[in-house]
Amino acid sequence: MWHDLWVAMALLLVLEGVWPFLSPDSMRQMLLMVAQQENRSLRISGLISMICGVLLLYLVN
């Protein structure tokens, strides 16, 4: 189980690094836009992301 968790974390880091590696300027612009968002909208997008992740895990397993 722990092995699978570390593999998932490693894949997450690889996927998270693709965008800034390929296009650092657009990544910087996106981060500036996110910094200007309200807390409520960031929380809602985080909640949606977590729900999608849980649903994807359920479908895969």
MDTraj code that builds the backbone (N, CA, C; nanometers):
import mdtraj as md
import numpy as np

residues = "MET TRP HIS ASP LEU TRP VAL ALA MET ALA LEU LEU LEU VAL LEU GLU GLY VAL TRP PRO PHE LEU SER PRO ASP SER MET ARG GLN MET LEU LEU MET VAL ALA GLN GLN GLU ASN ARG SER LEU ARG ILE SER GLY LEU ILE SER MET ILE CYS GLY VAL LEU LEU LEU TYR LEU VAL ASN".split()
xyz = np.array([
    [0.0819, -0.1192, 0.0000],
    [0.0000, 0.0000, 0.0000],
    [0.0870, 0.1266, 0.0000],
    [0.1894, 0.1283, 0.0861],
    [0.2743, 0.2471, 0.0926],
    [0.3483, 0.2678, -0.0390],
    [0.3844, 0.1568, -0.1011],
    [0.4535, 0.1658, -0.2300],
    [0.3639, 0.2354, -0.3330],
    [0.2373, 0.1960, -0.3358],
    [0.1431, 0.2569, -0.4306],
    [0.1251, 0.4064, -0.4032],
    [0.1235, 0.4434, -0.2758],
    [0.1098, 0.5845, -0.2412],
    [0.2304, 0.6636, -0.2900],
    [0.3511, 0.6096, -0.2727],
    [0.4716, 0.6793, -0.3187],
    [0.4758, 0.6867, -0.4713],
    [0.4290, 0.5823, -0.5394],
    [0.4222, 0.5866, -0.6861],
    [0.3255, 0.6945, -0.7309],
    [0.2105, 0.7042, -0.6645],
    [0.1119, 0.8065, -0.6993],
    [0.1676, 0.9468, -0.6758],
    [0.2397, 0.9650, -0.5656],
    [0.2987, 1.0958, -0.5380],
    [0.4050, 1.1316, -0.6416],
    [0.4836, 1.0327, -0.6824],
    [0.5860, 1.0576, -0.7837],
    [0.5224, 1.0960, -0.9168],
    [0.4168, 1.0270, -0.9555],
    [0.3464, 1.0611, -1.0796],
    [0.2831, 1.1999, -1.0718],
    [0.2313, 1.2348, -0.9549],
    [0.1751, 1.3674, -0.9359],
    [0.2809, 1.4747, -0.9576],
    [0.3993, 1.4536, -0.9020],
    [0.5075, 1.5510, -0.9188],
    [0.5506, 1.5621, -1.0653],
    [0.5549, 1.4503, -1.1350],
    [0.5898, 1.4541, -1.2770],
    [0.4852, 1.5338, -1.3548],
    [0.3588, 1.5038, -1.3320],
    [0.2524, 1.5745, -1.4041],
    [0.2472, 1.7222, -1.3687],
    [0.2700, 1.7547, -1.2413],
    [0.2694, 1.8947, -1.1994],
    [0.3856, 1.9724, -1.2615],
    [0.4944, 1.9055, -1.2933],
    [0.6109, 1.9732, -1.3474],
    [0.6080, 1.9945, -1.4974],
    [0.5159, 1.9299, -1.5681],
    [0.5130, 1.9408, -1.7143],
    [0.4824, 2.0828, -1.7586],
    [0.3783, 2.1441, -1.7033],
    [0.3365, 2.2770, -1.7476],
    [0.4431, 2.3835, -1.7257],
    [0.4994, 2.3971, -1.6045],
    [0.6032, 2.4997, -1.5879],
    [0.7288, 2.4711, -1.6709],
    [0.7570, 2.3446, -1.6994],
    [0.8724, 2.3122, -1.7823],
    [0.8491, 2.3544, -1.9276],
    [0.7288, 2.3282, -1.9788],
    [0.7004, 2.3572, -2.1190],
    [0.6687, 2.5042, -2.1439],
    [0.6009, 2.5682, -2.0491],
    [0.5590, 2.7061, -2.0710],
    [0.5606, 2.7849, -1.9402],
    [0.6788, 2.8275, -1.8942],
    [0.6860, 2.8972, -1.7651],
    [0.6142, 3.0315, -1.7649],
    [0.6107, 3.1014, -1.8792],
    [0.5421, 3.2310, -1.8825],
    [0.3918, 3.2166, -1.8611],
    [0.3297, 3.1183, -1.9271],
    [0.1853, 3.1007, -1.9086],
    [0.1545, 3.0513, -1.7672],
    [0.2436, 2.9731, -1.7102],
    [0.2266, 2.9280, -1.5715],
    [0.2300, 3.0464, -1.4769],
    [0.3231, 3.1373, -1.4982],
    [0.3344, 3.2570, -1.4144],
    [0.2081, 3.3424, -1.4265],
    [0.1554, 3.3606, -1.5466],
    [0.0335, 3.4394, -1.5668],
    [-0.0851, 3.3742, -1.4975],
    [-0.0944, 3.2410, -1.5060],
    [-0.2040, 3.1705, -1.4415],
    [-0.1959, 3.1858, -1.2903],
    [-0.0758, 3.1778, -1.2340],
    [-0.0607, 3.1939, -1.0894],
    [-0.0997, 3.3345, -1.0440],
    [-0.0699, 3.4343, -1.1251],
    [-0.1123, 3.5704, -1.0917],
    [-0.2641, 3.5826, -1.0916],
    [-0.3297, 3.5181, -1.1875],
    [-0.4767, 3.5216, -1.1920],
    [-0.5368, 3.4481, -1.0721],
    [-0.4765, 3.3356, -1.0345],
    [-0.5266, 3.2596, -0.9193],
    [-0.5107, 3.3405, -0.7917],
    [-0.4005, 3.4152, -0.7801],
    [-0.3775, 3.4961, -0.6601],
    [-0.4831, 3.6048, -0.6436],
    [-0.5473, 3.6441, -0.7525],
    [-0.6493, 3.7487, -0.7462],
    [-0.7898, 3.6938, -0.7205],
    [-0.8058, 3.5625, -0.7188],
    [-0.9363, 3.5018, -0.6961],
    [-0.9763, 3.5136, -0.5488],
    [-1.1062, 3.5105, -0.5261],
    [-1.1572, 3.5123, -0.3886],
    [-1.1360, 3.3760, -0.3246],
    [-1.1291, 3.3720, -0.1918],
    [-1.1117, 3.2467, -0.1197],
    [-1.2240, 3.1485, -0.1497],
    [-1.3453, 3.1990, -0.1611],
    [-1.4599, 3.1116, -0.1852],
    [-1.4453, 3.0353, -0.3160],
    [-1.4048, 3.1042, -0.4227],
    [-1.3920, 3.0369, -0.5520],
    [-1.2762, 2.9375, -0.5515],
    [-1.1690, 2.9690, -0.4788],
    [-1.0585, 2.8733, -0.4681],
    [-1.1009, 2.7489, -0.3897],
    [-1.1789, 2.7684, -0.2848],
    [-1.2258, 2.6542, -0.2066],
    [-1.3187, 2.5666, -0.2895],
    [-1.4072, 2.6294, -0.3662],
    [-1.4997, 2.5530, -0.4496],
    [-1.4234, 2.4733, -0.5554],
    [-1.3240, 2.5354, -0.6184],
    [-1.2461, 2.4619, -0.7185],
    [-1.1662, 2.3493, -0.6532],
    [-1.1156, 2.3707, -0.5325],
    [-1.0464, 2.2638, -0.4598],
    [-1.1396, 2.1492, -0.4255],
    [-1.2608, 2.1820, -0.3839],
    [-1.3600, 2.0792, -0.3511],
    [-1.3955, 1.9981, -0.4750],
    [-1.4174, 2.0666, -0.5868],
    [-1.4497, 1.9969, -0.7120],
    [-1.3344, 1.9060, -0.7531],
    [-1.2129, 1.9543, -0.7373],
    [-1.0958, 1.8734, -0.7711],
    [-1.0886, 1.7481, -0.6838],
    [-1.1130, 1.7626, -0.5534],
    [-1.1094, 1.6476, -0.4642],
    [-1.2186, 1.5473, -0.4984],
    [-1.3391, 1.5956, -0.5280],
    [-1.4494, 1.5067, -0.5634],
    [-1.4177, 1.4309, -0.6918],
    [-1.3627, 1.5009, -0.7908],
    [-1.3249, 1.4344, -0.9162],
    [-1.2174, 1.3289, -0.8906],
    [-1.1224, 1.3584, -0.8044],
    [-1.0189, 1.2617, -0.7715],
    [-1.0746, 1.1383, -0.7030],
    [-1.1665, 1.1569, -0.6098],
    [-1.2274, 1.0444, -0.5408],
    [-1.3095, 0.9605, -0.6379],
    [-1.3853, 1.0259, -0.7254],
    [-1.4630, 0.9526, -0.8252],
    [-1.3733, 0.8741, -0.9207],
    [-1.2624, 0.9348, -0.9619],
    [-1.1685, 0.8661, -1.0492],
    [-1.1069, 0.7452, -0.9793],
    [-1.0699, 0.7611, -0.8525],
    [-1.0182, 0.6465, -0.7765],
    [-1.1219, 0.5357, -0.7662],
    [-1.2466, 0.5724, -0.7447],
    [-1.3535, 0.4725, -0.7342],
    [-1.3704, 0.3980, -0.8662],
    [-1.3670, 0.4720, -0.9776],
    [-1.3842, 0.4080, -1.1073],
    [-1.2666, 0.3184, -1.1437],
    [-1.1462, 0.3620, -1.1084],
    [-1.0272, 0.2838, -1.1415],
    [-1.0212, 0.1551, -1.0592],
    [-1.0586, 0.1648, -0.9342],
    [-1.0536, 0.0463, -0.8473],
    [-1.1855, -0.0247, -0.8512],
])
top = md.Topology()
chain = top.add_chain()
for i, resn in enumerate(residues, 1):
    res = top.add_residue(resn, chain, resSeq=i)
    for name in ("N", "CA", "C"):
        top.add_atom(name, md.element.get_by_symbol(name[0]), res)
traj = md.Trajectory(xyz[None], top)
